[in-house]
Amino acid sequence: MKPAEVETSTPEVRTLAERVFQQLQDAIVRGEIAPGSKITEPGLSRTYGISRGPLREAMRRLEAHRLIERVPHVGARVVKLSMKELLELFDVREALESMAARLAAEHMTAEEIAGLREVLSMHERQADLKKGEAYFQREGDLDFHYRIVQGSHNRMLVTMLCDDLYYLVRLYRTQFSASGSRPQRAFVEHHRIVDAIEAGDAELAELLMRRHVSASRANVVDRYAASLRELEDTTA
């Protein structure tokens, strides 16, 4: 057995790798490590002051969550979708999340709905939302969309939206969704979706979620296109 394999098998190293994964994930999602940026183990090791074993494990998890990719002759870099790929991602999200909202209206328990409203109450107190700068949602149970998908009680949807695509969606939703009054509008739309789910109105919940994701898609695409234009201007 190789020394690195021994190192990554210990509970201490796994705990450290989890912490580094969370740090790197947040940095990527918030744009502190820019899309397309090349990342290296020595550089990250110096930045975070950790050994290669935990870092290697953290990077494997980032790659599994589609936040970094290995490029031949380049190495590891933060994922950067093309406009076509971004549109495809939001098309899938619109179809599947609207389905999840419909199923949530049919299957979500009163306790789950109360938990969803508590999440929105927490979001309302966030400084970034109050200032209209952004609407940053922590992952998992603190994420409105994650809760809706879980509330669908459909294992296939949960796998696709909470495992396969979740982190990639969260990256672009976070980095490019803040524009003008969009954060506050998104928050209001969230409340309306919950109202429909609580009323058991599956058709309305599906329609409202489809409109919500569609509005987010349009906003993200506009912001992403603007960022590409800015990049072209600076490199021209």
Secondary structure as UniProt FT lines:
FT   HELIX           3..8
FT   HELIX           11..29
FT   TURN            30..31
FT   TURN            35..36
FT   STRAND          38..39
FT   HELIX           41..48
FT   HELIX           52..64
FT   TURN            65..66
FT   STRAND          68..71
FT   TURN            72..74
FT   STRAND          75..78
FT   HELIX           83..107
FT   HELIX           110..124
FT   HELIX           127..130
FT   TURN            131..132
FT   HELIX           140..142
FT   HELIX           144..151
FT   TURN            152..153
FT   HELIX           155..159
FT   HELIX           160..164
FT   HELIX           166..176
FT   TURN            180..181
FT   HELIX           182..198
FT   TURN            199..200
FT   HELIX           202..235
//
